[in-house]
């Protein structure tokens, strides 16, 4: 039902591909892309899905979470895979309950490479 609703909402957009299946099965079959949006269940992403997501190597990951504890756990695993947390926005969709949704942006770390060799001569 979710994919059918997404197809309807996407309309005639040609740059959207919807794929249905467990994340741990589907992520390993995808071509490289710039950004990925994940919205896992309260238990978070399974380790195989996290490994596949890191291997997919998108420059940005938007992680929609319904449990801050599993978001923290998965963000740590993604950080070990070369991502850093840019921003996290909690959203109270269920007032007067303890449930908090969070939307987090993680980006691939960019490392600077410096040439090695002789140091520049000091002015004399």
Backbone as XML, in Angstrom:
<?xml version="1.0"?>
<chain id="A" units="angstrom">
  <residue number="1" name="UNK">
    <atom name="N" x="0.818" y="-1.192" z="0.000"/>
    <atom name="CA" x="0.000" y="0.000" z="0.000"/>
    <atom name="C" x="0.866" y="1.262" z="0.000"/>
  </residue>
  <residue number="2" name="UNK">
    <atom name="N" x="1.965" y="1.258" z="0.733"/>
    <atom name="CA" x="2.832" y="2.436" z="0.811"/>
    <atom name="C" x="3.445" y="2.758" z="-0.541"/>
  </residue>
  <residue number="3" name="UNK">
    <atom name="N" x="3.903" y="1.743" z="-1.278"/>
    <atom name="CA" x="4.504" y="1.981" z="-2.592"/>
    <atom name="C" x="3.448" y="2.486" z="-3.566"/>
  </residue>
  <residue number="4" name="UNK">
    <atom name="N" x="2.238" y="1.941" z="-3.509"/>
    <atom name="CA" x="1.163" y="2.407" z="-4.383"/>
    <atom name="C" x="0.849" y="3.878" z="-4.099"/>
  </residue>
  <residue number="5" name="UNK">
    <atom name="N" x="0.795" y="4.269" z="-2.838"/>
    <atom name="CA" x="0.543" y="5.667" z="-2.489"/>
    <atom name="C" x="1.686" y="6.557" z="-2.962"/>
  </residue>
  <residue number="6" name="UNK">
    <atom name="N" x="2.917" y="6.088" z="-2.809"/>
    <atom name="CA" x="4.073" y="6.867" z="-3.260"/>
    <atom name="C" x="4.076" y="7.018" z="-4.775"/>
  </residue>
  <residue number="7" name="UNK">
    <atom name="N" x="3.712" y="5.967" z="-5.501"/>
    <atom name="CA" x="3.629" y="6.055" z="-6.960"/>
    <atom name="C" x="2.587" y="7.094" z="-7.368"/>
  </residue>
  <residue number="8" name="UNK">
    <atom name="N" x="1.465" y="7.089" z="-6.698"/>
    <atom name="CA" x="0.412" y="8.064" z="-6.987"/>
    <atom name="C" x="0.925" y="9.484" z="-6.724"/>
  </residue>
  <residue number="9" name="UNK">
    <atom name="N" x="1.578" y="9.692" z="-5.582"/>
    <atom name="CA" x="2.078" y="11.019" z="-5.221"/>
    <atom name="C" x="3.222" y="11.474" z="-6.105"/>
  </residue>
  <residue number="10" name="UNK">
    <atom name="N" x="4.032" y="10.545" z="-6.605"/>
    <atom name="CA" x="5.141" y="10.906" z="-7.482"/>
    <atom name="C" x="4.644" y="11.366" z="-8.847"/>
  </residue>
  <residue number="11" name="UNK">
    <atom name="N" x="3.449" y="10.920" z="-9.228"/>
    <atom name="CA" x="2.861" y="11.361" z="-10.493"/>
    <atom name="C" x="3.764" y="11.065" z="-11.673"/>
  </residue>
  <residue number="12" name="UNK">
    <atom name="N" x="4.072" y="12.100" z="-12.441"/>
    <atom name="CA" x="4.872" y="11.964" z="-13.661"/>
    <atom name="C" x="6.354" y="12.235" z="-13.445"/>
  </residue>
  <residue number="13" name="UNK">
    <atom name="N" x="6.791" y="12.280" z="-12.201"/>
    <atom name="CA" x="8.211" y="12.547" z="-11.938"/>
    <atom name="C" x="9.049" y="11.414" z="-12.520"/>
  </residue>
  <residue number="14" name="UNK">
    <atom name="N" x="10.017" y="11.788" z="-13.348"/>
    <atom name="CA" x="10.843" y="10.781" z="-14.020"/>
    <atom name="C" x="12.108" y="10.436" z="-13.249"/>
  </residue>
  <residue number="15" name="UNK">
    <atom name="N" x="12.462" y="11.230" z="-12.231"/>
    <atom name="CA" x="13.701" y="10.980" z="-11.506"/>
    <atom name="C" x="13.459" y="10.280" z="-10.174"/>
  </residue>
  <residue number="16" name="UNK">
    <atom name="N" x="12.318" y="9.597" z="-10.051"/>
    <atom name="CA" x="11.974" y="8.875" z="-8.830"/>
    <atom name="C" x="11.788" y="7.402" z="-9.171"/>
  </residue>
  <residue number="17" name="UNK">
    <atom name="N" x="12.456" y="6.554" z="-8.417"/>
    <atom name="CA" x="12.287" y="5.112" z="-8.568"/>
    <atom name="C" x="11.871" y="4.564" z="-7.213"/>
  </residue>
  <residue number="18" name="UNK">
    <atom name="N" x="10.774" y="3.848" z="-7.196"/>
    <atom name="CA" x="10.278" y="3.248" z="-5.964"/>
    <atom name="C" x="10.521" y="1.748" z="-6.010"/>
  </residue>
  <residue number="19" name="UNK">
    <atom name="N" x="11.102" y="1.231" z="-4.932"/>
    <atom name="CA" x="11.433" y="-0.189" z="-4.866"/>
    <atom name="C" x="10.866" y="-0.731" z="-3.564"/>
  </residue>
  <residue number="20" name="UNK">
    <atom name="N" x="10.163" y="-1.830" z="-3.655"/>
    <atom name="CA" x="9.539" y="-2.414" z="-2.477"/>
    <atom name="C" x="10.307" y="-3.665" z="-2.047"/>
  </residue>
  <residue number="21" name="UNK">
    <atom name="N" x="10.558" y="-3.774" z="-0.748"/>
    <atom name="CA" x="11.216" y="-4.958" z="-0.210"/>
    <atom name="C" x="11.968" y="-4.614" z="1.050"/>
  </residue>
  <residue number="22" name="UNK">
    <atom name="N" x="12.428" y="-5.622" z="1.770"/>
    <atom name="CA" x="13.223" y="-5.366" z="2.979"/>
    <atom name="C" x="14.515" y="-4.638" z="2.619"/>
  </residue>
  <residue number="23" name="UNK">
    <atom name="N" x="14.851" y="-3.629" z="3.400"/>
    <atom name="CA" x="16.035" y="-2.812" z="3.105"/>
    <atom name="C" x="17.291" y="-3.660" z="2.957"/>
  </residue>
  <residue number="24" name="UNK">
    <atom name="N" x="17.453" y="-4.657" z="3.822"/>
    <atom name="CA" x="18.672" y="-5.466" z="3.757"/>
    <atom name="C" x="18.761" y="-6.263" z="2.465"/>
  </residue>
  <residue number="25" name="UNK">
    <atom name="N" x="17.623" y="-6.512" z="1.799"/>
    <atom name="CA" x="17.620" y="-7.230" z="0.528"/>
    <atom name="C" x="17.762" y="-6.283" z="-0.656"/>
  </residue>
  <residue number="26" name="UNK">
    <atom name="N" x="17.159" y="-5.127" z="-0.565"/>
    <atom name="CA" x="17.065" y="-4.216" z="-1.701"/>
    <atom name="C" x="18.293" y="-3.320" z="-1.857"/>
  </residue>
  <residue number="27" name="UNK">
    <atom name="N" x="18.862" y="-2.831" z="-0.753"/>
    <atom name="CA" x="19.951" y="-1.863" z="-0.840"/>
    <atom name="C" x="21.145" y="-2.384" z="-1.628"/>
  </residue>
  <residue number="28" name="UNK">
    <atom name="N" x="21.470" y="-3.645" z="-1.492"/>
    <atom name="CA" x="22.614" y="-4.208" z="-2.190"/>
    <atom name="C" x="22.426" y="-4.331" z="-3.690"/>
  </residue>
  <residue number="29" name="UNK">
    <atom name="N" x="21.192" y="-4.166" z="-4.179"/>
    <atom name="CA" x="20.899" y="-4.289" z="-5.608"/>
    <atom name="C" x="20.842" y="-2.945" z="-6.325"/>
  </residue>
  <residue number="30" name="UNK">
    <atom name="N" x="20.989" y="-1.847" z="-5.596"/>
    <atom name="CA" x="20.817" y="-0.525" z="-6.173"/>
    <atom name="C" x="22.092" y="0.002" z="-6.810"/>
  </residue>
  <residue number="31" name="UNK">
    <atom name="N" x="21.908" y="0.853" z="-7.816"/>
    <atom name="CA" x="23.024" y="1.576" z="-8.417"/>
    <atom name="C" x="23.383" y="2.749" z="-7.514"/>
  </residue>
  <residue number="32" name="UNK">
    <atom name="N" x="24.598" y="3.267" z="-7.613"/>
    <atom name="CA" x="24.994" y="4.411" z="-6.786"/>
    <atom name="C" x="24.031" y="5.591" z="-6.976"/>
  </residue>
  <residue number="33" name="UNK">
    <atom name="N" x="23.833" y="6.350" z="-5.905"/>
    <atom name="CA" x="22.954" y="7.518" z="-5.959"/>
    <atom name="C" x="23.454" y="8.582" z="-5.000"/>
  </residue>
  <residue number="34" name="UNK">
    <atom name="N" x="22.930" y="9.796" z="-5.163"/>
    <atom name="CA" x="23.376" y="10.926" z="-4.350"/>
    <atom name="C" x="22.783" y="10.927" z="-2.950"/>
  </residue>
  <residue number="35" name="UNK">
    <atom name="N" x="21.516" y="10.537" z="-2.831"/>
    <atom name="CA" x="20.842" y="10.632" z="-1.534"/>
    <atom name="C" x="19.920" y="9.440" z="-1.332"/>
  </residue>
  <residue number="36" name="UNK">
    <atom name="N" x="19.766" y="9.061" z="-0.068"/>
    <atom name="CA" x="18.877" y="7.964" z="0.306"/>
    <atom name="C" x="18.045" y="8.440" z="1.496"/>
  </residue>
  <residue number="37" name="UNK">
    <atom name="N" x="16.750" y="8.131" z="1.468"/>
    <atom name="CA" x="15.869" y="8.390" z="2.599"/>
    <atom name="C" x="15.484" y="7.042" z="3.189"/>
  </residue>
  <residue number="38" name="UNK">
    <atom name="N" x="15.725" y="6.867" z="4.483"/>
    <atom name="CA" x="15.318" y="5.636" z="5.164"/>
    <atom name="C" x="14.345" y="5.998" z="6.279"/>
  </residue>
  <residue number="39" name="UNK">
    <atom name="N" x="13.335" y="5.160" z="6.444"/>
    <atom name="CA" x="12.316" y="5.346" z="7.479"/>
    <atom name="C" x="12.042" y="3.981" z="8.093"/>
  </residue>
  <residue number="40" name="UNK">
    <atom name="N" x="12.992" y="3.512" z="8.921"/>
    <atom name="CA" x="12.878" y="2.155" z="9.459"/>
    <atom name="C" x="11.826" y="2.055" z="10.567"/>
  </residue>
  <residue number="41" name="UNK">
    <atom name="N" x="11.483" y="0.830" z="10.949"/>
    <atom name="CA" x="10.584" y="0.644" z="12.089"/>
    <atom name="C" x="11.270" y="1.097" z="13.383"/>
  </residue>
  <residue number="42" name="UNK">
    <atom name="N" x="10.537" y="1.085" z="14.463"/>
    <atom name="CA" x="11.058" y="1.535" z="15.763"/>
    <atom name="C" x="12.352" y="0.822" z="16.147"/>
  </residue>
  <residue number="43" name="UNK">
    <atom name="N" x="12.536" y="-0.394" z="15.696"/>
    <atom name="CA" x="13.743" y="-1.162" z="16.035"/>
    <atom name="C" x="14.972" y="-0.699" z="15.261"/>
  </residue>
  <residue number="44" name="UNK">
    <atom name="N" x="14.810" y="0.209" z="14.299"/>
    <atom name="CA" x="15.944" y="0.715" z="13.529"/>
    <atom name="C" x="16.294" y="-0.216" z="12.384"/>
  </residue>
  <residue number="45" name="UNK">
    <atom name="N" x="17.401" y="0.098" z="11.725"/>
    <atom name="CA" x="17.876" y="-0.720" z="10.609"/>
    <atom name="C" x="18.650" y="-1.924" z="11.132"/>
  </residue>
  <residue number="46" name="UNK">
    <atom name="N" x="18.461" y="-3.048" z="10.478"/>
    <atom name="CA" x="19.230" y="-4.236" z="10.853"/>
    <atom name="C" x="20.674" y="-4.044" z="10.389"/>
  </residue>
  <residue number="47" name="UNK">
    <atom name="N" x="21.644" y="-4.706" z="11.021"/>
    <atom name="CA" x="23.053" y="-4.517" z="10.648"/>
    <atom name="C" x="23.331" y="-4.730" z="9.161"/>
  </residue>
  <residue number="48" name="UNK">
    <atom name="N" x="22.663" y="-5.702" z="8.542"/>
    <atom name="CA" x="22.892" y="-5.946" z="7.108"/>
    <atom name="C" x="22.447" y="-4.754" z="6.265"/>
  </residue>
  <residue number="49" name="UNK">
    <atom name="N" x="21.364" y="-4.105" z="6.658"/>
    <atom name="CA" x="20.889" y="-2.920" z="5.927"/>
    <atom name="C" x="21.865" y="-1.762" z="6.109"/>
  </residue>
  <residue number="50" name="UNK">
    <atom name="N" x="22.385" y="-1.579" z="7.317"/>
    <atom name="CA" x="23.370" y="-0.521" z="7.550"/>
    <atom name="C" x="24.631" y="-0.761" z="6.729"/>
  </residue>
  <residue number="51" name="UNK">
    <atom name="N" x="25.100" y="-2.006" z="6.681"/>
    <atom name="CA" x="26.285" y="-2.333" z="5.879"/>
    <atom name="C" x="26.035" y="-2.056" z="4.400"/>
  </residue>
  <residue number="52" name="UNK">
    <atom name="N" x="24.851" y="-2.430" z="3.908"/>
    <atom name="CA" x="24.515" y="-2.193" z="2.502"/>
    <atom name="C" x="24.389" y="-0.701" z="2.210"/>
  </residue>
  <residue number="53" name="UNK">
    <atom name="N" x="23.857" y="0.053" z="3.153"/>
    <atom name="CA" x="23.718" y="1.499" z="2.978"/>
    <atom name="C" x="25.085" y="2.163" z="2.891"/>
  </residue>
  <residue number="54" name="UNK">
    <atom name="N" x="25.997" y="1.775" z="3.754"/>
    <atom name="CA" x="27.358" y="2.315" z="3.709"/>
    <atom name="C" x="28.039" y="1.921" z="2.395"/>
  </residue>
  <residue number="55" name="UNK">
    <atom name="N" x="27.846" y="0.688" z="1.951"/>
    <atom name="CA" x="28.450" y="0.228" z="0.693"/>
    <atom name="C" x="27.867" y="0.968" z="-0.506"/>
  </residue>
  <residue number="56" name="UNK">
    <atom name="N" x="26.605" y="1.367" z="-0.442"/>
    <atom name="CA" x="25.969" y="2.124" z="-1.518"/>
    <atom name="C" x="26.624" y="3.493" z="-1.673"/>
  </residue>
  <residue number="57" name="UNK">
    <atom name="N" x="27.138" y="4.044" z="-0.564"/>
    <atom name="CA" x="27.959" y="5.250" z="-0.558"/>
    <atom name="C" x="27.251" y="6.514" z="-1.058"/>
  </residue>
  <residue number="58" name="UNK">
    <atom name="N" x="26.000" y="6.763" z="-0.644"/>
    <atom name="CA" x="25.380" y="8.027" z="-1.046"/>
    <atom name="C" x="26.051" y="9.195" z="-0.329"/>
  </residue>
  <residue number="59" name="UNK">
    <atom name="N" x="26.028" y="10.386" z="-0.917"/>
    <atom name="CA" x="26.644" y="11.529" z="-0.250"/>
    <atom name="C" x="25.804" y="12.009" z="0.927"/>
  </residue>
  <residue number="60" name="UNK">
    <atom name="N" x="24.484" y="11.761" z="0.879"/>
    <atom name="CA" x="23.595" y="12.175" z="1.963"/>
    <atom name="C" x="22.620" y="11.059" z="2.311"/>
  </residue>
  <residue number="61" name="UNK">
    <atom name="N" x="22.324" y="10.955" z="3.600"/>
    <atom name="CA" x="21.309" y="10.027" z="4.092"/>
    <atom name="C" x="20.352" y="10.827" z="4.963"/>
  </residue>
  <residue number="62" name="UNK">
    <atom name="N" x="19.071" y="10.749" z="4.648"/>
    <atom name="CA" x="18.041" y="11.326" z="5.509"/>
    <atom name="C" x="17.418" y="10.153" z="6.256"/>
  </residue>
  <residue number="63" name="UNK">
    <atom name="N" x="17.531" y="10.190" z="7.567"/>
    <atom name="CA" x="17.074" y="9.096" z="8.418"/>
    <atom name="C" x="15.876" y="9.585" z="9.216"/>
  </residue>
  <residue number="64" name="UNK">
    <atom name="N" x="14.709" y="9.013" z="8.962"/>
    <atom name="CA" x="13.484" y="9.351" z="9.685"/>
    <atom name="C" x="13.303" y="8.285" z="10.761"/>
  </residue>
  <residue number="65" name="UNK">
    <atom name="N" x="13.311" y="8.716" z="12.017"/>
    <atom name="CA" x="13.309" y="7.756" z="13.118"/>
    <atom name="C" x="12.138" y="7.989" z="14.058"/>
  </residue>
  <residue number="66" name="UNK">
    <atom name="N" x="11.583" y="6.905" z="14.567"/>
    <atom name="CA" x="10.538" y="7.019" z="15.585"/>
    <atom name="C" x="11.070" y="6.594" z="16.957"/>
  </residue>
  <residue number="67" name="UNK">
    <atom name="N" x="12.384" y="6.417" z="17.076"/>
    <atom name="CA" x="12.987" y="6.071" z="18.362"/>
    <atom name="C" x="14.386" y="6.681" z="18.431"/>
  </residue>
  <residue number="68" name="UNK">
    <atom name="N" x="14.576" y="7.719" z="19.260"/>
    <atom name="CA" x="15.887" y="8.362" z="19.345"/>
    <atom name="C" x="17.018" y="7.397" z="19.708"/>
  </residue>
  <residue number="69" name="UNK">
    <atom name="N" x="16.727" y="6.359" z="20.479"/>
    <atom name="CA" x="17.779" y="5.408" z="20.878"/>
    <atom name="C" x="18.288" y="4.619" z="19.672"/>
  </residue>
  <residue number="70" name="UNK">
    <atom name="N" x="17.391" y="4.150" z="18.814"/>
    <atom name="CA" x="17.857" y="3.392" z="17.644"/>
    <atom name="C" x="18.476" y="4.324" z="16.609"/>
  </residue>
  <residue number="71" name="UNK">
    <atom name="N" x="18.016" y="5.574" z="16.540"/>
    <atom name="CA" x="18.674" y="6.550" z="15.664"/>
    <atom name="C" x="20.116" y="6.750" z="16.114"/>
  </residue>
  <residue number="72" name="UNK">
    <atom name="N" x="20.331" y="6.918" z="17.416"/>
    <atom name="CA" x="21.691" y="7.100" z="17.933"/>
    <atom name="C" x="22.557" y="5.884" z="17.621"/>
  </residue>
  <residue number="73" name="UNK">
    <atom name="N" x="22.011" y="4.694" z="17.829"/>
    <atom name="CA" x="22.760" y="3.459" z="17.541"/>
    <atom name="C" x="23.139" y="3.387" z="16.062"/>
  </residue>
  <residue number="74" name="UNK">
    <atom name="N" x="22.161" y="3.646" z="15.180"/>
    <atom name="CA" x="22.417" y="3.535" z="13.742"/>
    <atom name="C" x="23.311" y="4.668" z="13.240"/>
  </residue>
  <residue number="75" name="UNK">
    <atom name="N" x="23.168" y="5.877" z="13.807"/>
    <atom name="CA" x="24.029" y="6.999" z="13.413"/>
    <atom name="C" x="25.480" y="6.703" z="13.782"/>
  </residue>
  <residue number="76" name="UNK">
    <atom name="N" x="25.683" y="6.031" z="14.906"/>
    <atom name="CA" x="27.044" y="5.651" z="15.295"/>
    <atom name="C" x="27.637" y="4.682" z="14.273"/>
  </residue>
  <residue number="77" name="UNK">
    <atom name="N" x="26.843" y="3.712" z="13.853"/>
    <atom name="CA" x="27.311" y="2.739" z="12.856"/>
    <atom name="C" x="27.597" y="3.440" z="11.526"/>
  </residue>
  <residue number="78" name="UNK">
    <atom name="N" x="26.741" y="4.384" z="11.148"/>
    <atom name="CA" x="26.971" y="5.136" z="9.911"/>
    <atom name="C" x="28.205" y="6.026" z="10.037"/>
  </residue>
  <residue number="79" name="UNK">
    <atom name="N" x="28.448" y="6.574" z="11.228"/>
    <atom name="CA" x="29.662" y="7.363" z="11.455"/>
    <atom name="C" x="30.907" y="6.504" z="11.275"/>
  </residue>
  <residue number="80" name="UNK">
    <atom name="N" x="30.840" y="5.263" z="11.736"/>
    <atom name="CA" x="31.959" y="4.339" z="11.526"/>
    <atom name="C" x="32.156" y="4.056" z="10.046"/>
  </residue>
  <residue number="81" name="UNK">
    <atom name="N" x="31.100" y="4.230" z="9.247"/>
    <atom name="CA" x="31.169" y="4.025" z="7.804"/>
    <atom name="C" x="31.520" y="5.283" z="7.028"/>
  </residue>
  <residue number="82" name="UNK">
    <atom name="N" x="31.870" y="6.368" z="7.730"/>
    <atom name="CA" x="32.337" y="7.569" z="7.050"/>
    <atom name="C" x="31.331" y="8.707" z="6.960"/>
  </residue>
  <residue number="83" name="UNK">
    <atom name="N" x="30.244" y="8.646" z="7.715"/>
    <atom name="CA" x="29.237" y="9.710" z="7.700"/>
    <atom name="C" x="29.310" y="10.507" z="8.991"/>
  </residue>
  <residue number="84" name="UNK">
    <atom name="N" x="28.838" y="11.761" z="8.929"/>
    <atom name="CA" x="28.710" y="12.552" z="10.144"/>
    <atom name="C" x="27.312" y="13.148" z="10.200"/>
  </residue>
  <residue number="85" name="UNK">
    <atom name="N" x="26.839" y="13.317" z="11.409"/>
    <atom name="CA" x="25.510" y="13.866" z="11.638"/>
    <atom name="C" x="25.576" y="15.378" z="11.464"/>
  </residue>
  <residue number="86" name="UNK">
    <atom name="N" x="24.822" y="15.895" z="10.506"/>
    <atom name="CA" x="24.795" y="17.327" z="10.236"/>
    <atom name="C" x="23.728" y="18.001" z="11.088"/>
  </residue>
  <residue number="87" name="UNK">
    <atom name="N" x="22.555" y="17.389" z="11.133"/>
    <atom name="CA" x="21.440" y="18.001" z="11.839"/>
    <atom name="C" x="20.431" y="16.930" z="12.211"/>
  </residue>
  <residue number="88" name="UNK">
    <atom name="N" x="19.763" y="17.130" z="13.341"/>
    <atom name="CA" x="18.664" y="16.257" z="13.752"/>
    <atom name="C" x="17.546" y="17.135" z="14.289"/>
  </residue>
  <residue number="89" name="UNK">
    <atom name="N" x="16.353" y="16.942" z="13.778"/>
    <atom name="CA" x="15.198" y="17.741" z="14.194"/>
    <atom name="C" x="14.140" y="16.840" z="14.816"/>
  </residue>
  <residue number="90" name="UNK">
    <atom name="N" x="13.927" y="16.947" z="16.133"/>
    <atom name="CA" x="12.845" y="16.170" z="16.746"/>
    <atom name="C" x="11.491" y="16.798" z="16.399"/>
  </residue>
  <residue number="91" name="UNK">
    <atom name="N" x="10.486" y="15.962" z="16.232"/>
    <atom name="CA" x="9.137" y="16.409" z="15.901"/>
    <atom name="C" x="8.168" y="15.664" z="16.804"/>
  </residue>
  <residue number="92" name="UNK">
    <atom name="N" x="7.331" y="16.413" z="17.514"/>
    <atom name="CA" x="6.364" y="15.818" z="18.434"/>
    <atom name="C" x="5.046" y="15.604" z="17.696"/>
  </residue>
  <residue number="93" name="UNK">
    <atom name="N" x="4.927" y="14.451" z="17.041"/>
    <atom name="CA" x="3.703" y="14.126" z="16.310"/>
    <atom name="C" x="2.630" y="13.534" z="17.209"/>
  </residue>
  <residue number="94" name="UNK">
    <atom name="N" x="3.028" y="13.117" z="18.399"/>
    <atom name="CA" x="2.096" y="12.461" z="19.314"/>
    <atom name="C" x="2.117" y="13.181" z="20.658"/>
  </residue>
  <residue number="95" name="UNK">
    <atom name="N" x="1.495" y="14.373" z="20.737"/>
    <atom name="CA" x="1.523" y="15.140" z="21.987"/>
    <atom name="C" x="1.001" y="14.318" z="23.169"/>
  </residue>
  <residue number="96" name="UNK">
    <atom name="N" x="1.553" y="14.625" z="24.309"/>
    <atom name="CA" x="1.189" y="14.004" z="25.571"/>
    <atom name="C" x="1.523" y="12.512" z="25.615"/>
  </residue>
  <residue number="97" name="UNK">
    <atom name="N" x="2.474" y="12.101" z="24.763"/>
    <atom name="CA" x="3.033" y="10.749" z="24.842"/>
    <atom name="C" x="4.556" y="10.902" z="24.846"/>
  </residue>
  <residue number="98" name="UNK">
    <atom name="N" x="5.264" y="9.841" z="25.086"/>
    <atom name="CA" x="6.723" y="9.890" z="25.080"/>
    <atom name="C" x="7.309" y="9.664" z="23.679"/>
  </residue>
  <residue number="99" name="UNK">
    <atom name="N" x="6.486" y="9.437" z="22.676"/>
    <atom name="CA" x="6.973" y="9.160" z="21.321"/>
    <atom name="C" x="7.447" y="10.445" z="20.635"/>
  </residue>
  <residue number="100" name="UNK">
    <atom name="N" x="8.643" y="10.397" z="20.094"/>
    <atom name="CA" x="9.228" y="11.523" z="19.357"/>
    <atom name="C" x="9.739" y="11.006" z="18.019"/>
  </residue>
  <residue number="101" name="UNK">
    <atom name="N" x="9.341" y="11.663" z="16.945"/>
    <atom name="CA" x="9.906" y="11.389" z="15.628"/>
    <atom name="C" x="11.126" y="12.293" z="15.471"/>
  </residue>
  <residue number="102" name="UNK">
    <atom name="N" x="12.104" y="11.844" z="14.740"/>
    <atom name="CA" x="13.292" y="12.654" z="14.481"/>
    <atom name="C" x="13.682" y="12.485" z="13.017"/>
  </residue>
  <residue number="103" name="UNK">
    <atom name="N" x="13.997" y="13.607" z="12.378"/>
    <atom name="CA" x="14.519" y="13.575" z="11.016"/>
    <atom name="C" x="15.967" y="14.027" z="11.110"/>
  </residue>
  <residue number="104" name="UNK">
    <atom name="N" x="16.876" y="13.175" z="10.655"/>
    <atom name="CA" x="18.305" y="13.454" z="10.767"/>
    <atom name="C" x="18.943" y="13.455" z="9.382"/>
  </residue>
  <residue number="105" name="UNK">
    <atom name="N" x="19.890" y="14.365" z="9.195"/>
    <atom name="CA" x="20.670" y="14.419" z="7.961"/>
    <atom name="C" x="22.094" y="13.999" z="8.276"/>
  </residue>
  <residue number="106" name="UNK">
    <atom name="N" x="22.557" y="12.978" z="7.568"/>
    <atom name="CA" x="23.942" y="12.541" z="7.684"/>
    <atom name="C" x="24.608" y="12.747" z="6.323"/>
  </residue>
  <residue number="107" name="UNK">
    <atom name="N" x="25.835" y="13.228" z="6.336"/>
    <atom name="CA" x="26.572" y="13.431" z="5.092"/>
    <atom name="C" x="27.878" y="12.672" z="5.133"/>
  </residue>
  <residue number="108" name="UNK">
    <atom name="N" x="28.319" y="12.288" z="3.949"/>
    <atom name="CA" x="29.602" y="11.602" z="3.818"/>
    <atom name="C" x="30.715" y="12.569" z="4.183"/>
  </residue>
  <residue number="109" name="UNK">
    <atom name="N" x="31.624" y="12.137" z="5.017"/>
    <atom name="CA" x="32.765" y="12.977" z="5.386"/>
    <atom name="C" x="33.656" y="13.150" z="4.166"/>
  </residue>
  <residue number="110" name="UNK">
    <atom name="N" x="34.162" y="14.331" z="4.021"/>
    <atom name="CA" x="35.114" y="14.607" z="2.934"/>
    <atom name="C" x="36.474" y="14.847" z="3.576"/>
  </residue>
  <residue number="111" name="UNK">
    <atom name="N" x="37.443" y="14.141" z="3.087"/>
    <atom name="CA" x="38.779" y="14.261" z="3.645"/>
    <atom name="C" x="39.664" y="15.025" z="2.676"/>
  </residue>
  <residue number="112" name="UNK">
    <atom name="N" x="40.498" y="15.883" z="3.220"/>
    <atom name="CA" x="41.450" y="16.602" z="2.394"/>
    <atom name="C" x="42.729" y="15.786" z="2.312"/>
  </residue>
  <residue number="113" name="UNK">
    <atom name="N" x="43.264" y="15.736" z="1.130"/>
    <atom name="CA" x="44.513" y="15.010" z="0.919"/>
    <atom name="C" x="45.600" y="16.043" z="0.675"/>
  </residue>
  <residue number="114" name="UNK">
    <atom name="N" x="46.636" y="15.969" z="1.459"/>
    <atom name="CA" x="47.741" y="16.904" z="1.319"/>
    <atom name="C" x="48.928" y="16.179" z="0.708"/>
  </residue>
  <residue number="115" name="UNK">
    <atom name="N" x="49.584" y="16.860" z="-0.200"/>
    <atom name="CA" x="50.783" y="16.290" z="-0.808"/>
    <atom name="C" x="51.900" y="16.277" z="0.220"/>
  </residue>
  <residue number="116" name="UNK">
    <atom name="N" x="52.676" y="15.243" z="0.181"/>
    <atom name="CA" x="53.815" y="15.180" z="1.089"/>
    <atom name="C" x="55.072" y="15.438" z="0.292"/>
  </residue>
  <residue number="117" name="UNK">
    <atom name="N" x="56.079" y="15.830" z="0.942"/>
    <atom name="CA" x="57.342" y="16.111" z="0.261"/>
    <atom name="C" x="58.087" y="17.189" z="1.027"/>
  </residue>
  <residue number="118" name="UNK">
    <atom name="N" x="58.980" y="17.834" z="0.331"/>
    <atom name="CA" x="59.816" y="18.850" z="0.974"/>
    <atom name="C" x="58.967" y="20.040" z="1.370"/>
  </residue>
  <residue number="119" name="UNK">
    <atom name="N" x="59.284" y="20.582" z="2.526"/>
    <atom name="CA" x="58.609" y="21.785" z="2.997"/>
    <atom name="C" x="59.086" y="22.966" z="2.187"/>
  </residue>
  <residue number="120" name="UNK">
    <atom name="N" x="58.213" y="23.956" z="2.010"/>
    <atom name="CA" x="58.674" y="25.133" z="1.261"/>
    <atom name="C" x="59.844" y="25.811" z="1.987"/>
  </residue>
  <residue number="121" name="UNK">
    <atom name="N" x="60.717" y="26.364" z="1.197"/>
    <atom name="CA" x="61.895" y="27.031" z="1.771"/>
    <atom name="C" x="61.435" y="28.224" z="2.590"/>
  </residue>
  <residue number="122" name="UNK">
    <atom name="N" x="62.084" y="28.429" z="3.734"/>
    <atom name="CA" x="61.749" y="29.590" z="4.550"/>
    <atom name="C" x="62.482" y="30.815" z="4.021"/>
  </residue>
  <residue number="123" name="UNK">
    <atom name="N" x="61.832" y="31.979" z="4.130"/>
    <atom name="CA" x="62.504" y="33.187" z="3.624"/>
    <atom name="C" x="63.788" y="33.430" z="4.411"/>
  </residue>
  <residue number="124" name="UNK">
    <atom name="N" x="64.831" y="33.818" z="3.738"/>
    <atom name="CA" x="66.115" y="33.916" z="4.408"/>
    <atom name="C" x="66.700" y="35.191" z="4.380"/>
  </residue>
</chain>
